[in-house]
Amino acid sequence: EGKYAVLVDVTGSMTPYTAQVMLWMKHSKTCLENGRMVFFNDGNETPDMLKRIGYAGGLHFAESHAFDTVYKTMKTAMRRGDGGDIPENNIEALIAAQKRWPNLDSFIMIADNNAAIKDISLIKQVTVPVNIILCGDLQKIHPNYVELAAKTNGRIYTIDAEVSNLNKLKLGGNIDIGKSVYEYRKEGLIKVFDY
């Protein structure tokens, strides 16, 4: 595992999953030990037309081993931002975390599968693997998250399954996730059938 930081999308669309995320943090063996968390809300209510790629803001850092402190930071981040437009500032959050903690081995990002990554163009600036836990409807896994995991040598997890070797996946290829088979198409990983 090494040193990692956890980044959590806390925009409005993630509200249904917040309790699950907090339970995961509380019960994950190493999350609080590692003590590096970033909650991002895509700009603290900045109007969409004023958001610049890479500078949307709304990043809230928690450097703590105490669950209550982390929870408070998350609450603040949720209160301060409603997300506005759907696409989120995931990469901006990763780059900021890298600057703050320069010797990280990897990231865990908890994100909304239905929200695009608006700053995916900055992906080259991410220098360690990003392992992504996706929330939401997983009939189809968003191509931005496939790209982020593949290009950084990371993995995709759902709450109950793990997907690795994404960098070997070719268009038209199939991959198993949990009890389902997905096909990789331009629009992302599409669930083809369940076992």
Order of alpha helices (4+ residues) and beta strands (2+ residues): beta-alpha-alpha-beta-beta-alpha-alpha-beta-beta-beta-alpha-beta-beta-beta-beta-beta
